[in-house]
């Protein structure tokens, strides 16, 4: 068993018990448990979460942020300050025309607008933002939300 094989299993189903992991990977339960514990200790596994379909509830926004890097810290300090806001669910350093990608969840469009205008845009070092709203989720964390619909063509009668 490799650490990568265990990680792949847990990415597909984090609820697997050590016994189930051992059975699937052909190892002892103690080896499976020890490998999982080692990965948690190393920080490769940082948590376990349920993937919830929130399409019918609330608003999710993806905010691209251009910012000025700080001397000696780059984008790290500003990103850490942004990540501490309760509305922020994820924050990434990205390549391209923007520096950070901030994922936000709120109850309404107005709440997202307030977050951007009152908290995010007013921060020292933030140059500009571009906000995109999630309309529908097709796949998240490797999990498809809808099965493909196959359409059969109707027979054409002469």
GIDASUL-V989541 format. One record per residue. RES is the residue in three letters. SS is DSSP state (H for helix, E for strand, L for the rest). PSI is psi as a letter, one per 30 degrees, with the letter a starting at -180 (999 if undefined). Layout:
BEGIN
RES;SS;PSI
RES;SS;PSI
END
This chain:
BEGIN
UNK;L;k
UNK;L;l
UNK;H;e
UNK;H;e
UNK;H;e
UNK;H;e
UNK;H;e
UNK;H;e
UNK;H;e
UNK;H;e
UNK;H;e
UNK;H;f
UNK;L;j
UNK;L;f
UNK;L;g
UNK;L;k
UNK;L;l
UNK;H;e
UNK;H;e
UNK;H;e
UNK;H;e
UNK;H;e
UNK;H;e
UNK;H;e
UNK;H;f
UNK;L;h
UNK;L;l
UNK;L;l
UNK;H;e
UNK;H;e
UNK;H;e
UNK;H;e
UNK;H;e
UNK;H;e
UNK;H;e
UNK;H;e
UNK;H;e
UNK;H;e
UNK;H;e
UNK;H;e
UNK;H;e
UNK;H;f
UNK;L;g
UNK;L;e
UNK;L;j
UNK;L;f
UNK;L;l
UNK;L;k
UNK;L;l
UNK;L;k
UNK;L;j
UNK;L;k
UNK;L;j
UNK;L;g
UNK;L;e
UNK;L;g
UNK;L;k
UNK;L;a
UNK;E;k
UNK;E;k
UNK;E;k
UNK;E;j
UNK;E;j
UNK;E;k
UNK;E;k
UNK;E;k
UNK;E;l
UNK;L;k
UNK;L;k
UNK;E;k
UNK;L;k
UNK;L;f
UNK;L;f
UNK;E;b
UNK;L;f
UNK;H;e
UNK;H;e
UNK;H;e
UNK;H;e
UNK;H;e
UNK;H;e
UNK;H;e
UNK;H;f
UNK;L;f
UNK;L;k
UNK;L;e
UNK;L;f
UNK;E;k
UNK;E;e
UNK;E;l
UNK;E;k
UNK;E;k
UNK;E;k
UNK;L;l
UNK;L;l
UNK;L;a
UNK;L;f
UNK;L;l
UNK;L;e
UNK;E;k
UNK;E;k
UNK;E;k
UNK;E;k
UNK;E;k
UNK;E;k
UNK;E;l
UNK;L;f
UNK;L;l
UNK;H;e
UNK;H;e
UNK;H;e
UNK;H;e
UNK;H;e
UNK;H;e
UNK;H;e
UNK;H;e
UNK;H;e
UNK;H;f
UNK;H;e
UNK;H;e
UNK;L;f
UNK;L;f
UNK;L;k
UNK;L;k
UNK;L;f
UNK;E;j
UNK;E;e
UNK;E;l
UNK;E;l
UNK;E;k
UNK;E;k
UNK;E;k
UNK;E;k
UNK;L;k
UNK;L;e
UNK;L;k
UNK;L;k
UNK;L;e
UNK;E;k
UNK;E;k
UNK;L;h
UNK;L;g
UNK;E;k
UNK;E;k
UNK;L;f
UNK;L;k
UNK;L;k
UNK;L;k
UNK;L;k
UNK;L;k
UNK;L;k
UNK;L;k
UNK;L;k
UNK;L;k
UNK;L;k
UNK;L;k
UNK;L;k
UNK;L;999
END
